[in-house]
Amino acid sequence: MHDSGGSDSPVKIFANIFITFVGAGVLGLPYAFKESGILEGVVIMIIVSAVSIKAMLLLIDCKYRLNQQPEVRKNYKIVEVETEEGYNKGETYEKLDLMESHKNESNESNGFRHDVKNLPVESKAVQKELDYGDLGYYALGNSGRTLVDSVIVISQTGFCCAYLIFITENLGSYFNNFATYQWLLFMLPPLAFLAMLRHLHHLAIFSLFADFANVFAYCVVFWFDFDHIHVLKQVHPKEVSLAGFPFFLGIAIYCFEGAGMVLSLEASVLPSVRSTFRKTFVFALTLVTTLYIVFGVCGYLVNLLFSMKFGCGGSIL
């Protein structure tokens, strides 16, 4: 059943999460490890990952805590799934639904109903699940909504600019017949169309193909790195450097750019399997964090090796 829309395949759910977080930030990790040192970089990445995962899961918890409020249940689409707090949340939903049912029965006996199923089409069309702006509104009012929406727009605009620069520069290096700005103009119309899609589950299959492309690229890089692992005994990498702490912290936070999509990712899952989203999400981000660390450390060590042997390899960002 897909009446409410969404992905129910664990592979598609994982693919959406994976491709949301594995982005251009990973390309800066080898240089970041060079600046901070391996030990310091690993510790910072693990801490940033743990804090980011916890914060994103708290956002989902806030969403479902607000779903208990009668006002929210009346104005927003409610998907009843169990969260970290266990079965008490489900019991609360059942009590609220029971109260609403008694109210509807009472109203029906008086000749009218307030059941959601009998609302006008316009009322049902505007119903949506709580998003970031809504959470900001219930926390700080209209100023909270404005603040949250503004920060998300600014951050996502910055991420989009970084991706556009990265893609156009790479295309320009392979196809010299077109300038960078020409590639940019060519890409904007299809990207604008994709931005109009309101539900991420429409992109699940494309995310899966993108994941395969990413995994293939990482395999090539790792193959090259591990092909030279037998000579890494000659390398003496930096372990700790407080001077590189700010730079690595910035790159580590940028690597978790998908934080602005977690509510959309969760909402893109079919309600019948949404209770499994948390485990899939934690597993995916644990795997992504491991990938970040291994990719950054290997890239730094191989670059250091080439610098020592051939006097090159300084450009690893």
C-alpha positions as CSV (number, residue, x, y, z in Angstrom):
1,M,0.0,0.0,0.0
2,H,1.4,3.4,-1.0
3,D,-1.5,5.6,-0.6
4,S,0.3,8.1,1.6
5,G,3.4,8.0,-0.6
6,G,6.9,7.3,0.4
7,S,9.6,4.7,0.2
8,D,9.2,1.3,2.0
9,S,12.4,-0.4,0.7
10,P,15.3,-0.4,3.2
11,V,17.7,-0.1,0.3
12,K,16.1,3.0,-1.0
13,I,15.8,4.6,2.5
14,F,19.5,3.8,3.1
15,A,20.4,5.2,-0.4
16,N,18.6,8.5,0.3
17,I,20.3,8.9,3.6
18,F,23.7,8.0,2.2
19,I,23.7,10.3,-0.8
20,T,22.3,13.2,1.3
21,F,25.4,13.1,3.6
22,V,28.2,12.0,1.3
23,G,29.0,15.2,-0.7
24,A,31.7,17.6,-1.6
25,G,32.8,18.0,2.1
26,V,34.6,14.6,1.9
27,L,37.0,16.0,-0.7
28,G,38.5,18.4,1.8
29,L,39.2,15.7,4.5
30,P,42.7,14.7,3.3
31,Y,43.9,18.3,3.6
32,A,42.0,18.7,6.9
33,F,43.8,15.7,8.3
34,K,47.1,17.2,7.1
35,E,46.3,20.4,9.0
36,S,45.1,18.8,12.3
37,G,46.9,15.5,12.5
38,I,45.4,12.0,12.3
39,L,44.7,11.5,16.0
40,E,43.1,14.9,16.5
41,G,41.1,14.6,13.3
42,V,39.7,11.2,14.1
43,V,38.6,12.4,17.6
44,I,37.0,15.5,16.2
45,M,35.2,13.6,13.5
46,I,33.8,11.1,15.9
47,I,32.6,13.8,18.3
48,V,31.0,15.9,15.6
49,S,29.3,12.8,14.2
50,A,27.9,11.7,17.5
51,V,26.6,15.2,18.3
52,S,25.1,15.6,14.8
53,I,23.3,12.3,14.9
54,K,21.9,13.0,18.4
55,A,20.8,16.5,17.4
56,M,19.1,15.2,14.3
57,L,17.3,12.4,16.2
58,L,16.2,15.0,18.7
59,L,14.6,17.0,15.9
60,I,12.5,13.9,15.0
61,D,11.6,13.5,18.7
62,C,10.5,17.1,18.9
63,K,8.3,16.6,15.8
64,Y,6.5,13.6,17.4
65,R,6.3,15.3,20.8
66,L,4.5,18.2,19.1
67,N,2.2,15.7,17.3
68,Q,0.7,15.0,20.7
69,Q,-0.7,18.5,21.0
70,P,-4.4,18.7,19.9
71,E,-3.8,22.0,18.0
72,V,-1.0,20.3,16.0
73,R,-3.1,17.2,15.3
74,K,-5.9,19.4,14.0
75,N,-3.8,21.4,11.6
76,Y,-1.0,19.0,10.5
77,K,-0.7,15.6,9.0
78,I,0.0,13.1,11.8
79,V,1.9,9.9,11.3
80,E,1.9,7.8,14.4
81,V,5.2,6.0,14.8
82,E,7.0,5.0,18.0
83,T,10.0,7.0,18.9
84,E,12.9,6.6,21.4
85,E,10.5,7.1,24.3
86,G,8.9,3.8,23.7
87,Y,5.3,2.6,24.0
88,N,4.1,5.5,26.1
89,K,4.0,7.7,23.0
90,G,1.8,5.2,21.3
91,E,-0.5,5.1,24.3
92,T,-0.7,8.9,24.3
93,Y,-1.8,8.8,20.6
94,E,-4.4,6.1,21.4
95,K,-5.8,8.3,24.2
96,L,-6.0,11.4,22.0
97,D,-7.6,9.4,19.2
98,L,-10.1,7.9,21.6
99,M,-11.0,11.4,22.9
100,E,-11.3,12.7,19.4
101,S,-13.5,9.7,18.5
102,H,-15.8,10.4,21.4
103,K,-16.0,14.0,20.4
104,N,-16.9,13.1,16.9
105,E,-19.6,10.7,18.0
106,S,-21.0,13.4,20.2
107,N,-21.0,15.9,17.4
108,E,-22.5,13.4,15.0
109,S,-25.4,12.8,17.4
110,N,-26.1,16.6,17.2
111,G,-26.2,16.5,13.5
112,F,-22.7,17.4,12.4
113,R,-19.2,15.9,12.4
114,H,-15.7,17.2,12.6
115,D,-14.0,14.1,11.4
116,V,-10.9,14.8,9.2
117,K,-12.2,12.5,6.5
118,N,-15.2,14.8,6.1
119,L,-13.3,18.0,5.9
120,P,-13.5,20.0,2.6
121,V,-10.9,19.1,0.0
122,E,-9.1,22.4,0.5
123,S,-8.5,21.6,4.2
124,K,-7.1,18.2,3.5
125,A,-4.8,19.5,0.8
126,V,-3.0,22.0,3.0
127,Q,-2.2,19.4,5.6
128,K,1.4,18.5,5.8
129,E,3.8,17.1,8.4
130,L,5.7,19.4,10.7
131,D,8.9,20.8,9.3
132,Y,11.8,22.9,10.6
133,G,9.9,26.2,10.4
134,D,7.0,24.7,12.3
135,L,9.3,23.4,15.1
136,G,10.8,26.9,15.3
137,Y,7.4,28.4,15.5
138,Y,6.2,26.2,18.4
139,A,9.5,26.9,20.2
140,L,9.9,30.7,19.8
141,G,6.8,31.9,17.8
142,N,7.0,33.7,14.5
143,S,10.5,34.9,15.2
144,G,11.6,31.3,15.7
145,R,10.0,30.3,12.3
146,T,11.7,33.2,10.5
147,L,15.1,32.4,12.2
148,V,15.0,28.7,11.4
149,D,13.8,29.1,7.8
150,S,16.4,31.9,7.2
151,V,19.3,29.8,8.5
152,I,18.3,26.8,6.4
153,V,17.9,28.8,3.2
154,I,21.4,30.4,3.8
155,S,23.1,27.1,4.6
156,Q,21.5,25.2,1.7
157,T,22.3,28.0,-0.7
158,G,25.9,27.8,0.4
159,F,26.0,24.1,-0.1
160,C,24.4,24.4,-3.6
161,C,27.0,27.0,-4.6
162,A,29.8,24.7,-3.5
163,Y,28.4,21.9,-5.5
164,L,27.8,24.0,-8.6
165,I,31.4,25.3,-8.4
166,F,32.7,21.8,-8.0
167,I,30.7,20.3,-10.9
168,T,31.2,23.1,-13.4
169,E,35.0,23.2,-12.6
170,N,35.3,19.5,-13.3
171,L,33.2,19.6,-16.5
172,G,35.3,22.6,-17.6
173,S,38.5,20.6,-17.1
174,Y,37.2,17.7,-19.3
175,F,35.4,19.8,-22.0
176,N,37.4,22.8,-22.9
177,N,35.0,23.9,-25.5
178,F,32.7,25.5,-22.9
179,A,33.4,28.0,-20.3
180,T,32.5,27.5,-16.6
181,Y,29.6,30.0,-16.8
182,Q,28.2,28.2,-19.9
183,W,28.1,24.9,-18.0
184,L,26.4,26.7,-15.1
185,L,23.7,28.1,-17.4
186,F,23.2,24.7,-18.9
187,M,22.7,23.0,-15.5
188,L,20.4,25.6,-13.9
189,P,17.1,24.7,-15.8
190,P,17.1,21.0,-14.9
191,L,18.2,21.8,-11.3
192,A,15.4,24.3,-11.0
193,F,13.0,21.6,-12.1
194,L,14.3,19.1,-9.6
195,A,14.0,21.7,-6.8
196,M,10.2,21.7,-7.5
197,L,9.8,18.1,-6.3
198,R,8.1,18.2,-2.9
199,H,8.8,14.6,-1.9
200,L,12.2,12.9,-1.8
201,H,10.9,9.4,-2.5
202,H,10.6,10.5,-6.2
203,L,14.4,10.7,-6.2
204,A,15.1,7.4,-4.4
205,I,16.0,5.4,-7.5
206,F,18.3,8.2,-8.7
207,S,19.9,8.3,-5.3
208,L,20.6,4.6,-5.6
209,F,22.4,5.1,-8.9
210,A,24.3,8.0,-7.4
211,D,25.3,5.8,-4.4
212,F,26.7,3.2,-6.8
213,A,28.7,5.9,-8.6
214,N,30.1,7.2,-5.3
215,V,31.0,3.7,-4.1
216,F,32.8,3.0,-7.4
217,A,34.7,6.3,-7.1
218,Y,35.7,5.5,-3.5
219,C,36.8,2.0,-4.5
220,V,39.1,3.4,-7.1
221,V,40.6,5.8,-4.7
222,F,41.0,3.2,-1.9
223,W,42.5,0.7,-4.4
224,F,45.2,3.3,-5.3
225,D,45.7,4.1,-1.6
226,F,46.0,0.5,-0.4
227,D,48.2,-0.4,-3.4
228,H,50.9,1.8,-1.7
229,I,50.2,0.8,1.9
230,H,53.3,-1.4,2.0
231,V,55.6,1.6,1.9
232,L,53.7,3.7,4.4
233,K,56.2,2.6,7.1
234,Q,58.5,5.3,5.7
235,V,55.9,8.0,6.5
236,H,55.7,9.8,9.8
237,P,52.3,11.6,9.8
238,K,51.3,14.5,12.1
239,E,49.2,13.3,15.0
240,V,48.0,16.4,16.8
241,S,48.1,20.1,15.8
242,L,45.9,22.6,17.7
243,A,46.6,25.2,14.9
244,G,44.6,23.0,12.5
245,F,41.7,22.5,14.9
246,P,39.4,25.3,13.6
247,F,39.9,24.2,10.0
248,F,39.1,20.5,10.6
249,L,36.1,21.4,12.8
250,G,34.7,23.5,9.9
251,I,35.2,20.7,7.4
252,A,33.8,18.1,9.8
253,I,30.6,20.2,10.3
254,Y,30.3,20.7,6.5
255,C,30.5,16.9,6.0
256,F,27.2,16.7,7.8
257,E,25.4,19.1,5.5
258,G,22.5,16.8,5.3
259,A,21.3,17.9,8.7
260,G,19.0,20.3,7.0
261,M,17.2,17.4,5.3
262,V,16.6,14.9,8.1
263,L,12.9,15.8,8.6
264,S,12.3,15.5,4.9
265,L,14.2,12.2,4.8
266,E,12.1,10.8,7.6
267,A,8.9,12.1,6.0
268,S,9.8,10.4,2.7
269,V,9.5,7.0,4.4
270,L,6.2,5.1,4.1
271,P,4.4,5.3,7.5
272,S,4.1,1.5,7.8
273,V,7.9,1.2,8.0
274,R,8.8,4.6,9.4
275,S,9.5,3.0,12.8
276,T,12.7,1.5,11.3
277,F,14.0,4.8,10.1
278,R,16.0,5.6,13.2
279,K,18.0,2.4,13.1
280,T,18.7,2.8,9.4
281,F,19.6,6.4,9.9
282,V,22.1,5.7,12.7
283,F,23.6,2.7,10.8
284,A,24.0,4.8,7.6
285,L,25.6,7.8,9.4
286,T,28.0,5.4,11.3
287,L,29.0,4.0,8.0
288,V,29.4,7.5,6.5
289,T,31.5,8.6,9.4
290,T,33.8,5.6,9.0
291,L,34.1,6.3,5.3
292,Y,35.0,9.9,6.1
293,I,37.8,8.9,8.5
294,V,39.2,6.2,6.2
295,F,39.1,8.4,3.1
296,G,40.7,11.4,4.8
297,V,43.5,9.4,6.6
298,C,44.3,7.3,3.5
299,G,44.3,10.4,1.2
300,Y,46.6,12.3,3.6
301,L,49.1,9.4,4.1
302,V,49.4,8.7,0.3
303,N,49.8,12.4,-0.4
304,L,52.5,12.6,2.3
305,L,54.2,9.6,0.8
306,F,54.3,11.1,-2.7
307,S,55.5,14.4,-1.2
308,M,58.5,12.6,0.4
309,K,59.4,10.5,-2.6
310,F,58.8,12.8,-5.5
311,G,58.5,16.2,-4.0
312,C,54.9,16.6,-5.2
313,G,51.4,15.9,-3.9
314,G,50.9,19.2,-2.1
315,S,47.4,19.8,-3.7
316,I,45.1,17.4,-1.9
317,L,42.2,19.7,-1.3
